[in-house]
Amino acid sequence: MDISGVSPELLVRATLQQRDTQAHLEAQVGLLKDAHETQSNAIMSLIASVPAPQPDGSLGNNVDLMI
């Protein structure tokens, strides 16, 4: 690839634009991960707040052995 006709200013500008684009994408990915983690924590909190059913103490004590 012959880049002798390309000015150094254009190469620097393109490199800086790529860095800006990469930084922007990394920020978006970080924001998406934070939103996903927040949503996961909210779901786990909601599930944990549902009381577990308690077994009735009178069930299972009387066994009918008649055949």
N, C-alpha and C positions, 0 to 999 in steps of 0.2 A: 504494500500500500504506500503510495507516494503522497506524503503530506508536506512536501516542500512548498507548495503553493498556498498553504494555509498559514495565516498570520498567527503569531504567538498569542496575541490578544484574544483571538477567537478560541484558541485551544484553552486558554485560562478561563474564559467566560463559560465555555461548555463544561469544563471540569467543575467550576463553582456551581453551575446550574445542576449538575448531577449530584453534587454534595447536598445542595438545598433540597432536591427531590428526595434523596435518601433520608435526610433528617426528617422531612415531612412524613414520609411513609413510616419511619420508626415511631414517630409521635402518634400517628394514627393507630398503629398496632398496639402500642402501650395503652392508649385510651380504650381500645376495644377489650384488651385483657383486663383492665381495671373494671370496666362495666360488666364483663362476664363474671369476674370474681365477686363483685358486689351483688349481682343477681343470684349467684350460687349461695352466698352467705344468707341472703334474704330467704331463699327457698329452704335452706337447712334450718334457719330459725323458725320458720313457719311450721315445718315438719316436727321440730322439737317441741313446739308449743301445744301440739295436739296431745291430749292426755291418752295414755295407753289404757285400754279397757281392763278393769280389775275383775278378777274371777269372783263369782258369787261364792261365799264361804259355805253355803248350805248345799251346794250342788256336789255330787260325787260322794257324799258321806253315807247315804243309804244304798245298799246294794241288794237287789232282789235276786235271791238265789233259787227261787222256785222254777222248776222245769215242767 
